[in-house]
Amino acid sequence: MPKLTSIARKLESYEPNARFADDAYILVAVREALSAAEEGNFGVGAVLVSGDGAIIAQARNQVFVPTFRSDAHAEMQAISLFEASPADLNANELTLYTSVECCPMCFARLVTSRVGSVRYAAEDDNAGIVRRRETLPSVWVDLAQDQDWQLAHCSPKLRTIAEDIFISSVGQLDLRLKNEQGLGGGR
């Protein structure tokens, strides 16, 4: 995709900006998002970080490639890697950074995983649920109250790159889901 090539060039030259507390981790998530889009998946990436700043897991969306898996969202993949590891960490001390606002499925998984904080770079007006979580059934709203959900404190340039990666992948892949899988779209 020509647009992804242009985005990749911008991302190659990007250096984390110390003025933005979440920039370095969002950069890792955005690089994963670019890899996902280049592979033919939705352009979403995630990174799970311990309380001391160590990266515990990083993942990207793999819904279509290598094989179709509707649950292979970046956030889900990162949590699965963490849960499968022998690490002796308390989930509520972890922060998940993602390139795009979580969809309802990922939101529910993150709520039940008890990850302490979630930071997202770009908003998703169509499928994102974090900003609309109060519209969910009360059990989900109640469970999510102890977690910290917010827009990442990252540079506007990095936020735009994350959004561009996601948007460049989502149109044709949503159509693919609708046509080939008989589903209603998603990420």
Backbone as ProteinMPNN parsed JSONL, in Angstrom:
{"seq_chain_A": "MPKLTSIARKLESYEPNARFADDAYILVAVREALSAAEEGNFGVGAVLVSGDGAIIAQARNQVFVPTFRSDAHAEMQAISLFEASPADLNANELTLYTSVECCPMCFARLVTSRVGSVRYAAEDDNAGIVRRRETLPSVWVDLAQDQDWQLAHCSPKLRTIAEDIFISSVGQLDLRLKNEQGLGGGR", "coords_chain_A": {"N_chain_A": [[0.843, -1.183, 0.0], [0.707, 2.097, -0.978], [0.213, 4.322, 0.737], [0.859, 3.301, 3.265], [3.592, 2.984, 2.982], [4.473, 5.62, 2.921], [3.678, 6.392, 5.497], [5.27, 4.668, 6.99], [7.801, 5.75, 6.504], [7.603, 8.186, 7.885], [7.354, 7.205, 10.467], [9.759, 5.836, 10.841], [11.618, 7.886, 11.201], [10.807, 8.996, 13.539], [11.33, 10.07, 16.823], [10.941, 9.359, 20.28], [9.278, 11.79, 22.255], [10.247, 13.44, 25.037], [8.638, 15.213, 26.417], [6.169, 14.133, 26.462], [4.684, 11.811, 28.363], [3.836, 9.192, 27.681], [4.909, 8.629, 25.226], [7.137, 6.944, 24.374], [6.231, 4.295, 24.807], [3.841, 4.252, 23.377], [4.921, 4.591, 20.865], [6.118, 2.071, 20.437], [3.778, 0.508, 20.328], [2.573, 1.663, 18.073], [4.406, 1.021, 16.09], [4.027, -1.74, 16.056], [1.399, -1.69, 15.129], [1.76, -0.715, 12.524], [3.192, -2.862, 11.414], [1.186, -4.81, 11.566], [-0.736, -3.759, 9.757], [0.777, -3.754, 7.398], [1.018, -6.475, 7.017], [-1.516, -7.154, 6.28], [-3.581, -6.967, 8.062], [-5.825, -5.428, 10.505], [-4.683, -2.227, 11.41], [-3.53, -2.136, 14.258], [-1.766, -1.975, 17.271], [-0.276, -3.15, 20.349], [1.145, -2.784, 23.627], [2.277, -4.115, 26.659], [3.081, -3.023, 29.842], [5.107, -3.147, 32.756], [4.889, -1.978, 36.191], [7.38, -0.898, 36.77], [8.24, -0.024, 34.356], [9.126, -1.878, 32.468], [8.822, -3.65, 29.414], [6.464, -6.073, 29.044], [4.946, -7.56, 27.263], [4.322, -7.444, 23.771], [2.263, -6.863, 20.946], [0.364, -7.369, 17.905], [-2.471, -6.753, 15.785], [-3.877, -9.611, 14.356], [-5.98, -10.617, 12.865], [-6.605, -11.461, 10.221], [-4.229, -12.484, 9.045], [-1.771, -14.69, 10.186], [-3.765, -16.646, 9.667], [-7.358, -16.589, 9.517], [-8.644, -15.316, 12.454], [-10.921, -14.343, 14.601], [-10.608, -13.378, 17.175], [-8.072, -12.348, 17.398], [-7.091, -9.757, 18.167], [-4.962, -6.946, 18.803], [-4.738, -6.086, 21.525], [-5.86, -8.254, 22.856], [-4.07, -10.258, 22.138], [-1.727, -9.367, 23.415], [-2.474, -9.507, 26.141], [-2.955, -12.255, 26.312], [-0.353, -13.254, 25.918], [0.877, -12.275, 28.249], [-0.67, -13.595, 30.248], [0.008, -16.217, 29.745], [2.592, -16.349, 30.505], [5.184, -17.083, 32.941], [5.58, -14.996, 34.66], [5.715, -13.267, 37.726], [3.72, -11.146, 38.355], [1.522, -8.54, 39.342], [-1.475, -7.958, 37.865], [-2.935, -5.557, 38.119], [-1.022, -3.639, 38.409], [-0.039, -3.162, 35.946], [0.236, -1.479, 32.751], [-1.492, -1.118, 29.779], [-0.693, -0.11, 26.619], [-2.088, 1.062, 23.686], [-2.468, 1.426, 20.16], [-4.867, 2.315, 19.172], [-8.107, 3.232, 20.311], [-9.855, 0.922, 22.381], [-11.973, -1.726, 21.238], [-15.312, -3.067, 21.954], [-15.016, -5.865, 22.571], [-12.279, -6.145, 23.25], [-12.198, -4.355, 25.347], [-13.82, -5.667, 27.265], [-12.227, -7.925, 27.746], [-9.914, -6.718, 28.8], [-10.971, -5.552, 31.084], [-11.73, -7.828, 32.582], [-9.243, -8.97, 32.883], [-8.014, -7.389, 34.689], [-6.037, -5.467, 34.32], [-4.317, -2.579, 35.31], [-4.172, 0.024, 34.094], [-5.09, 1.599, 31.023], [-4.005, 2.989, 28.052], [-4.596, 4.801, 25.129], [-3.687, 5.73, 21.807], [-5.017, 6.807, 19.48], [-8.352, 7.854, 18.838], [-11.292, 5.914, 18.198], [-13.954, 6.445, 16.517], [-15.954, 4.832, 15.465], [-15.84, 2.045, 16.366], [-14.672, 2.154, 18.865], [-14.9, 1.895, 22.405], [-14.147, 2.889, 24.847], [-14.477, 5.663, 25.468], [-17.181, 5.659, 25.553], [-17.996, 3.969, 27.516], [-19.818, 4.132, 29.592], [-22.223, 3.505, 28.482], [-22.448, 0.831, 28.409], [-23.642, -2.361, 29.764], [-24.406, -2.261, 33.258], [-22.842, -3.977, 34.871], [-20.369, -4.187, 33.553], [-19.534, -1.547, 33.544], [-19.282, -1.124, 36.291], [-17.253, -3.024, 36.92], [-15.099, -1.931, 35.537], [-14.468, 0.376, 36.892], [-12.338, 0.499, 38.727], [-10.15, 0.645, 37.178], [-7.868, 2.587, 35.189], [-8.624, 4.388, 32.503], [-7.676, 6.027, 29.635], [-6.976, 8.574, 27.143], [-3.841, 8.456, 25.654], [-0.907, 10.174, 26.772], [0.673, 11.374, 24.475], [2.656, 12.542, 21.69], [1.151, 14.844, 19.355], [1.867, 14.296, 16.715], [2.584, 11.56, 16.728], [0.144, 10.487, 17.514], [-1.387, 11.117, 15.255], [-0.09, 9.558, 13.324], [-0.691, 6.978, 14.286], [-3.47, 6.995, 13.979], [-3.636, 7.32, 11.171], [-2.48, 4.912, 10.251], [-4.345, 3.04, 11.207], [-6.756, 3.885, 9.944], [-6.018, 3.597, 7.263], [-6.025, 0.869, 6.985], [-8.505, -0.104, 7.771], [-10.885, 0.318, 6.162], [-10.972, -1.361, 3.733], [-10.643, -3.831, 4.957], [-12.8, -4.091, 6.724], [-14.815, -4.323, 4.845], [-14.02, -6.718, 3.694], [-14.461, -8.458, 5.869], [-17.258, -8.293, 6.042], [-18.091, -9.252, 3.515], [-16.657, -11.732, 2.928], [-16.679, -13.237, 5.296], [-19.195, -13.028, 6.191], [-19.83, -11.382, 8.263], [-20.39, -8.523, 10.424], [-18.38, -6.543, 10.41], [-15.568, -4.946, 12.076], [-12.602, -4.872, 14.179]], "CA_chain_A": [[0.0, 0.0, 0.0], [1.542, 3.309, -1.05], [0.026, 5.166, 1.917], [1.614, 2.711, 4.363], [5.005, 3.276, 2.749], [4.657, 7.001, 3.364], [3.549, 6.388, 6.957], [6.461, 3.988, 7.517], [8.908, 6.708, 6.465], [7.401, 9.115, 9.012], [7.569, 6.481, 11.714], [11.196, 5.537, 10.945], [12.378, 9.048, 11.672], [10.217, 9.53, 14.762], [12.008, 9.834, 18.103], [10.035, 9.682, 21.383], [9.387, 13.139, 22.782], [10.237, 13.36, 26.507], [7.564, 16.066, 26.96], [4.941, 13.338, 26.495], [5.01, 10.675, 29.226], [3.508, 7.896, 27.082], [5.407, 8.586, 23.853], [8.009, 5.8, 24.058], [5.44, 3.063, 24.751], [2.919, 4.366, 22.246], [5.728, 4.358, 19.664], [6.217, 0.616, 20.275], [2.457, 0.053, 19.888], [2.334, 2.145, 16.711], [5.25, 0.182, 15.204], [3.296, -3.004, 15.92], [0.24, -1.401, 14.28], [2.238, -0.636, 11.144], [3.481, -4.241, 10.999], [-0.108, -5.47, 11.352], [-1.321, -3.259, 8.508], [1.604, -4.233, 6.277], [0.735, -7.909, 6.858], [-2.875, -7.333, 5.786], [-4.496, -6.984, 9.202], [-6.174, -4.099, 11.0], [-3.491, -1.547, 11.913], [-3.599, -1.903, 15.695], [-0.695, -2.595, 18.034], [-0.396, -2.981, 21.803], [2.3, -3.132, 24.455], [1.936, -4.237, 28.074], [4.247, -2.519, 30.57], [5.047, -3.324, 34.206], [4.953, -0.755, 36.986], [8.725, -0.322, 36.725], [8.528, 0.426, 33.001], [9.607, -2.949, 31.588], [7.841, -4.186, 28.469], [6.125, -7.456, 29.381], [4.448, -8.193, 26.035], [3.88, -6.552, 22.702], [1.514, -7.654, 19.975], [-0.346, -6.635, 16.861], [-3.672, -7.378, 15.274], [-3.633, -10.699, 13.407], [-7.291, -11.187, 12.563], [-6.626, -12.101, 8.902], [-2.963, -13.123, 8.686], [-1.536, -15.709, 9.169], [-5.036, -17.272, 9.317], [-8.457, -15.825, 10.101], [-8.971, -15.53, 13.872], [-11.684, -13.154, 14.993], [-10.178, -12.909, 18.49], [-6.645, -11.993, 17.37], [-6.89, -8.309, 18.279], [-3.67, -6.646, 19.425], [-4.861, -6.056, 22.984], [-6.121, -9.634, 23.273], [-2.819, -10.989, 21.962], [-0.798, -8.94, 24.475], [-2.948, -10.078, 27.407], [-2.73, -13.704, 26.253], [1.08, -13.469, 26.146], [1.112, -12.053, 29.68], [-1.317, -14.627, 31.047], [0.696, -17.482, 29.499], [3.97, -16.266, 31.003], [5.324, -17.409, 34.36], [5.928, -13.775, 35.394], [5.026, -13.08, 38.999], [3.331, -9.744, 38.357], [0.143, -8.224, 39.661], [-2.036, -7.318, 36.669], [-3.41, -4.19, 38.349], [0.127, -2.735, 38.354], [0.372, -3.076, 34.545], [-0.418, -0.536, 31.846], [-1.536, -1.52, 28.386], [-0.694, 0.99, 25.657], [-2.57, 0.591, 22.401], [-2.432, 2.48, 19.144], [-6.238, 2.754, 18.893], [-9.102, 2.998, 21.371], [-10.313, -0.463, 22.425], [-13.322, -2.121, 20.839], [-16.011, -3.687, 23.088], [-14.462, -7.168, 22.919], [-11.011, -5.936, 23.951], [-12.543, -3.7, 26.608], [-14.271, -6.703, 28.203], [-11.066, -8.755, 28.114], [-9.039, -5.934, 29.674], [-11.664, -5.409, 32.37], [-11.64, -9.081, 33.336], [-7.83, -9.256, 33.161], [-7.683, -6.5, 35.811], [-4.924, -4.557, 34.019], [-4.601, -1.354, 36.045], [-4.34, 1.218, 33.268], [-5.092, 1.449, 29.569], [-3.771, 4.258, 27.347], [-4.72, 4.617, 23.681], [-3.174, 6.881, 21.06], [-6.017, 7.389, 18.579], [-9.748, 7.529, 19.112], [-12.006, 5.178, 17.158], [-15.34, 6.895, 16.626], [-16.892, 3.796, 15.04], [-15.852, 0.825, 17.184], [-14.093, 2.386, 20.187], [-15.904, 1.899, 23.477], [-13.623, 3.47, 26.084], [-15.129, 6.954, 25.74], [-18.624, 5.426, 25.677], [-18.178, 2.803, 28.385], [-21.002, 4.298, 30.453], [-23.39, 2.976, 27.773], [-22.426, -0.626, 28.545], [-24.401, -2.85, 30.919], [-23.837, -1.767, 34.508], [-21.82, -4.866, 35.412], [-19.091, -3.829, 32.92], [-19.185, -0.212, 34.044], [-18.824, -1.309, 37.672], [-15.976, -3.736, 36.919], [-14.051, -1.072, 34.961], [-14.255, 1.581, 37.698], [-11.043, 0.5, 39.419], [-9.095, 0.776, 36.176], [-7.64, 3.933, 34.676], [-8.762, 4.36, 31.044], [-7.579, 7.382, 29.097], [-6.202, 8.909, 25.965], [-2.418, 8.495, 26.011], [-0.196, 11.457, 26.735], [1.698, 11.214, 23.44], [2.734, 13.705, 20.813], [0.123, 14.894, 18.311], [2.383, 13.655, 15.497], [2.469, 10.117, 16.91], [-1.299, 10.199, 17.514], [-1.823, 11.173, 13.859], [0.453, 8.379, 12.644], [-1.501, 5.841, 14.736], [-4.774, 7.117, 13.319], [-3.453, 7.083, 9.735], [-2.266, 3.474, 10.052], [-5.618, 2.354, 11.422], [-7.706, 4.253, 8.896], [-5.591, 3.05, 5.974], [-6.288, -0.572, 6.94], [-9.837, -0.521, 8.21], [-11.92, 0.346, 5.126], [-11.045, -2.555, 2.903], [-10.745, -5.03, 5.778], [-14.188, -4.194, 7.176], [-15.559, -4.842, 3.697], [-13.65, -8.134, 3.591], [-15.208, -9.178, 6.909], [-18.673, -8.337, 5.684], [-18.312, -10.066, 2.314], [-16.107, -13.08, 2.954], [-16.988, -13.971, 6.513], [-20.605, -12.864, 6.517], [-19.905, -10.696, 9.545], [-20.749, -7.118, 10.352], [-17.264, -5.604, 10.527], [-14.883, -4.928, 13.356], [-11.187, -4.623, 14.075]], "C_chain_A": [[0.888, 1.247, 0.0], [1.414, 4.19, 0.188], [0.823, 4.618, 3.104], [3.109, 2.957, 4.213], [5.334, 4.68, 3.22], [4.607, 7.097, 4.89], [4.794, 5.756, 7.589], [7.665, 4.924, 7.534], [8.811, 7.703, 7.621], [7.747, 8.448, 10.338], [9.05, 6.152, 11.927], [11.972, 6.681, 11.568], [11.861, 9.605, 13.002], [11.03, 9.116, 15.988], [11.026, 10.188, 19.224], [10.335, 11.066, 21.956], [9.207, 13.071, 24.309], [9.159, 14.238, 27.144], [6.259, 15.288, 27.122], [5.242, 12.005, 27.182], [4.8, 9.311, 28.571], [4.141, 7.671, 25.706], [6.206, 7.325, 23.524], [7.204, 4.509, 23.925], [4.421, 3.1, 23.61], [3.676, 4.142, 20.939], [5.873, 2.858, 19.401], [4.89, 0.069, 19.748], [2.186, 0.459, 18.441], [3.2, 1.364, 15.708], [4.601, -1.19, 14.997], [2.081, -2.821, 15.002], [0.642, -1.349, 12.808], [2.54, -2.04, 10.617], [2.184, -4.994, 10.706], [-0.716, -5.047, 10.02], [-0.539, -3.756, 7.297], [1.374, -5.716, 5.999], [-0.662, -8.173, 6.3], [-3.912, -7.464, 6.883], [-4.91, -5.557, 9.546], [-4.935, -3.497, 11.652], [-3.615, -1.153, 13.37], [-2.452, -2.66, 16.361], [-0.87, -2.302, 19.505], [0.895, -3.392, 22.48], [1.863, -3.098, 25.917], [3.196, -3.952, 28.88], [4.04, -2.705, 32.074], [5.151, -1.971, 34.9], [6.323, -0.105, 36.987], [9.163, 0.06, 35.315], [9.05, -0.627, 32.043], [8.483, -3.418, 30.664], [7.682, -5.68, 28.744], [5.695, -8.221, 28.136], [4.139, -7.106, 25.021], [3.273, -7.41, 21.61], [0.859, -6.74, 18.95], [-1.575, -7.432, 16.436], [-3.272, -8.433, 14.238], [-4.943, -11.399, 13.065], [-7.284, -11.964, 11.244], [-5.383, -12.932, 8.593], [-2.226, -13.465, 9.976], [-2.775, -16.511, 8.776], [-6.144, -16.464, 9.987], [-8.707, -16.285, 11.53], [-9.645, -14.273, 14.378], [-11.246, -12.58, 16.34], [-8.75, -12.375, 18.509], [-6.422, -10.482, 17.291], [-5.597, -8.065, 19.047], [-3.736, -6.708, 20.951], [-5.062, -7.471, 23.541], [-4.84, -10.459, 23.204], [-1.838, -10.649, 23.089], [-1.2, -9.539, 25.825], [-2.721, -11.596, 27.43], [-1.258, -14.039, 26.489], [1.417, -13.317, 27.626], [0.564, -13.205, 30.514], [-0.654, -15.993, 30.873], [2.117, -17.498, 30.062], [4.022, -16.623, 32.488], [5.637, -16.179, 35.226], [5.074, -13.631, 36.648], [4.685, -11.598, 39.15], [1.86, -9.619, 38.703], [-0.439, -7.436, 38.491], [-2.463, -5.874, 36.926], [-2.269, -3.17, 38.422], [0.624, -2.524, 36.921], [-0.39, -1.98, 33.813], [-0.364, -1.112, 30.445], [-1.628, -0.259, 27.538], [-1.135, 0.412, 24.327], [-2.634, 1.755, 21.413], [-3.814, 3.069, 18.872], [-7.141, 2.39, 20.075], [-9.687, 1.588, 21.257], [-11.75, -0.633, 21.944], [-14.003, -2.788, 22.037], [-15.422, -5.031, 23.526], [-13.167, -7.019, 23.715], [-11.245, -5.255, 25.303], [-12.932, -4.746, 27.648], [-13.107, -7.578, 28.655], [-10.152, -8.004, 29.07], [-9.667, -5.718, 31.048], [-11.49, -6.678, 33.192], [-10.196, -9.463, 33.653], [-7.325, -8.477, 34.364], [-6.426, -5.676, 35.585], [-5.279, -3.204, 34.624], [-4.901, -0.136, 35.209], [-4.322, 0.854, 31.791], [-4.971, 2.842, 28.965], [-3.852, 3.988, 25.849], [-4.315, 5.896, 22.972], [-4.262, 7.573, 20.247], [-7.419, 6.959, 18.982], [-10.34, 6.785, 17.92], [-13.482, 5.498, 17.313], [-16.355, 5.821, 16.256], [-16.974, 2.624, 16.007], [-15.298, 1.029, 18.59], [-15.167, 2.505, 21.261], [-15.422, 2.617, 24.731], [-14.33, 4.769, 26.431], [-16.632, 6.806, 25.928], [-18.938, 4.293, 26.649], [-19.385, 2.914, 29.307], [-22.272, 3.776, 29.786], [-23.478, 1.457, 27.866], [-23.317, -1.064, 29.706], [-23.664, -2.517, 32.216], [-22.762, -2.673, 35.095], [-20.443, -4.517, 34.836], [-18.614, -2.461, 33.394], [-18.623, -0.335, 35.456], [-17.455, -1.981, 37.732], [-14.823, -2.838, 36.45], [-13.698, 0.126, 35.836], [-12.905, 1.638, 38.397], [-9.867, 0.636, 38.461], [-9.039, 2.211, 35.668], [-7.601, 3.866, 33.147], [-8.631, 5.784, 30.527], [-6.762, 7.473, 27.818], [-4.749, 9.048, 26.412], [-1.881, 9.915, 25.927], [0.99, 11.269, 25.783], [1.648, 12.421, 22.52], [1.604, 13.677, 19.779], [0.582, 14.197, 17.024], [2.233, 12.136, 15.587], [1.004, 9.684, 16.916], [-1.832, 10.163, 16.076], [-1.318, 9.965, 13.078], [-0.368, 7.139, 13.014], [-2.86, 5.834, 14.035], [-4.669, 6.812, 11.827], [-3.254, 5.602, 9.423], [-3.594, 2.737, 10.161], [-6.597, 2.632, 10.282], [-7.321, 3.648, 7.554], [-5.898, 1.558, 5.863], [-7.759, -0.93, 7.108], [-10.88, -0.595, 7.094], [-12.049, -0.943, 4.349], [-11.177, -3.827, 3.748], [-12.133, -5.186, 6.383], [-15.056, -4.778, 6.063], [-15.266, -6.33, 3.526], [-14.393, -8.958, 4.636], [-16.664, -9.345, 6.522], [-18.93, -9.302, 4.534], [-17.864, -11.513, 2.459], [-16.514, -13.878, 4.17], [-18.468, -13.888, 6.879], [-20.819, -12.179, 7.853], [-20.19, -9.226, 9.341], [-19.617, -6.141, 10.489], [-16.671, -5.634, 11.917], [-13.429, -4.582, 13.186], [-10.434, -5.676, 14.792]], "O_chain_A": [[1.723, 1.418, 0.888], [2.41, 4.751, 0.644], [1.4, 5.391, 3.867], [3.816, 3.119, 5.208], [6.367, 4.9, 3.853], [5.408, 7.808, 5.497], [5.308, 6.248, 8.594], [8.461, 4.895, 8.472], [9.815, 8.024, 8.257], [8.358, 9.059, 11.215], [9.538, 6.185, 13.056], [12.879, 6.463, 12.371], [12.412, 10.571, 13.529], [11.37, 7.944, 16.155], [10.344, 11.209, 19.137], [11.492, 11.454, 22.117], [8.144, 12.692, 24.8], [8.804, 14.024, 28.302], [5.352, 15.726, 27.831], [5.97, 11.172, 26.641], [5.523, 8.366, 28.884], [3.925, 6.626, 25.092], [5.967, 6.703, 22.49], [7.467, 3.71, 23.027], [4.174, 2.085, 22.959], [3.128, 3.563, 20.001], [5.761, 2.422, 18.255], [4.878, -0.743, 18.823], [1.628, -0.323, 17.672], [2.754, 1.083, 14.595], [4.625, -1.732, 13.892], [1.774, -3.696, 14.193], [-0.061, -1.881, 11.949], [2.176, -2.365, 9.487], [2.092, -5.726, 9.721], [-1.161, -5.892, 9.243], [-1.13, -4.134, 6.286], [1.52, -6.162, 4.861], [-0.962, -9.295, 5.891], [-4.994, -8.007, 6.664], [-4.413, -4.598, 8.956], [-4.216, -4.191, 12.371], [-3.784, 0.024, 13.689], [-2.2, -3.826, 16.058], [-1.528, -1.331, 19.879], [1.64, -4.233, 21.979], [1.173, -2.178, 26.354], [4.246, -4.55, 28.644], [2.955, -2.459, 32.601], [5.46, -0.956, 34.276], [6.432, 1.106, 37.181], [10.318, 0.425, 35.098], [9.387, -0.301, 30.905], [7.337, -3.562, 31.088], [8.645, -6.444, 28.682], [6.037, -9.392, 27.972], [3.747, -5.994, 25.375], [3.706, -8.538, 21.375], [0.809, -5.52, 19.107], [-1.686, -8.629, 16.701], [-2.443, -8.182, 13.364], [-5.001, -12.627, 12.987], [-7.901, -13.026, 11.16], [-5.481, -13.974, 7.946], [-2.065, -12.577, 10.813], [-2.837, -17.014, 7.655], [-5.879, -15.727, 10.937], [-8.947, -17.463, 11.793], [-8.992, -13.245, 14.561], [-11.494, -11.405, 16.613], [-8.268, -11.981, 19.571], [-5.662, -9.997, 16.453], [-5.189, -8.898, 19.856], [-2.877, -7.318, 21.588], [-4.494, -7.827, 24.574], [-4.557, -11.258, 24.097], [-1.196, -11.538, 23.649], [-0.346, -10.025, 26.566], [-2.337, -12.15, 28.46], [-0.949, -15.006, 27.186], [2.152, -14.128, 28.189], [1.256, -13.729, 31.386], [-0.744, -16.838, 31.763], [2.766, -18.544, 30.09], [3.03, -16.484, 33.204], [5.929, -16.325, 36.412], [3.862, -13.849, 36.621], [5.279, -10.89, 39.962], [1.058, -10.497, 38.387], [0.058, -6.358, 38.164], [-2.358, -5.042, 36.025], [-2.521, -1.967, 38.489], [1.593, -1.797, 36.7], [-1.498, -1.602, 34.195], [0.692, -1.543, 29.982], [-2.53, 0.558, 27.719], [-0.614, -0.614, 23.889], [-2.829, 2.909, 21.794], [-3.922, 4.198, 18.395], [-6.947, 1.371, 20.739], [-9.978, 1.121, 20.156], [-12.618, 0.199, 22.207], [-13.343, -3.052, 23.042], [-15.338, -5.306, 24.723], [-12.978, -7.686, 24.733], [-10.561, -5.554, 26.282], [-12.438, -4.722, 28.775], [-13.02, -7.931, 29.831], [-9.666, -8.579, 30.045], [-8.965, -5.703, 32.06], [-11.142, -6.611, 34.371], [-9.954, -10.209, 34.602], [-6.331, -8.853, 34.986], [-5.805, -5.228, 36.548], [-6.406, -2.73, 34.473], [-5.777, 0.658, 35.554], [-3.632, -0.074, 31.369], [-5.723, 3.754, 29.31], [-3.238, 3.041, 25.357], [-4.561, 7.0, 23.459], [-4.409, 8.793, 20.319], [-7.633, 5.826, 19.415], [-9.937, 7.001, 16.777], [-14.177, 4.901, 18.136], [-17.504, 5.89, 16.691], [-18.069, 2.247, 16.427], [-15.445, 0.144, 19.433], [-16.205, 3.133, 21.054], [-16.234, 2.924, 25.603], [-14.743, 4.958, 27.575], [-17.288, 7.729, 26.411], [-20.027, 3.722, 26.607], [-19.918, 1.899, 29.755], [-23.295, 3.619, 30.452], [-24.473, 0.864, 27.448], [-23.706, -0.242, 30.537], [-22.433, -2.499, 32.25], [-21.85, -2.18, 35.759], [-19.45, -4.548, 35.563], [-17.421, -2.254, 33.616], [-17.607, 0.28, 35.78], [-16.591, -1.563, 38.502], [-13.695, -2.981, 36.923], [-12.725, 0.825, 35.552], [-12.381, 2.727, 38.634], [-8.717, 0.732, 38.891], [-10.025, 2.946, 35.711], [-6.647, 3.343, 32.57], [-9.392, 6.661, 30.935], [-5.983, 6.585, 27.473], [-4.464, 9.681, 27.428], [-2.334, 10.734, 25.127], [2.125, 11.042, 26.2], [0.711, 13.219, 22.57], [1.156, 12.603, 19.378], [-0.224, 13.579, 16.329], [1.802, 11.498, 14.626], [0.666, 8.629, 16.38], [-2.626, 9.291, 15.723], [-2.047, 9.411, 12.255], [-0.702, 6.337, 12.141], [-3.329, 4.798, 13.563], [-5.526, 6.119, 11.277], [-3.799, 5.095, 8.443], [-3.928, 1.911, 9.312], [-7.192, 1.708, 9.727], [-8.19, 3.23, 6.789], [-6.02, 1.038, 4.754], [-8.198, -1.972, 6.622], [-11.697, -1.517, 7.099], [-13.12, -1.548, 4.311], [-11.769, -4.805, 3.291], [-12.605, -6.312, 6.54], [-15.92, -5.619, 6.31], [-16.173, -7.112, 3.242], [-14.901, -10.037, 4.329], [-17.231, -10.428, 6.663], [-19.881, -10.082, 4.576], [-18.625, -12.428, 2.141], [-16.678, -15.095, 4.077], [-18.935, -14.596, 7.772], [-21.849, -12.364, 8.501], [-20.227, -8.743, 8.209], [-19.886, -4.955, 10.676], [-17.209, -6.271, 12.824], [-13.044, -4.046, 12.147], [-9.204, -5.644, 14.821]]}, "name": "protein", "num_of_chains": 1, "seq": "MPKLTSIARKLESYEPNARFADDAYILVAVREALSAAEEGNFGVGAVLVSGDGAIIAQARNQVFVPTFRSDAHAEMQAISLFEASPADLNANELTLYTSVECCPMCFARLVTSRVGSVRYAAEDDNAGIVRRRETLPSVWVDLAQDQDWQLAHCSPKLRTIAEDIFISSVGQLDLRLKNEQGLGGGR"}
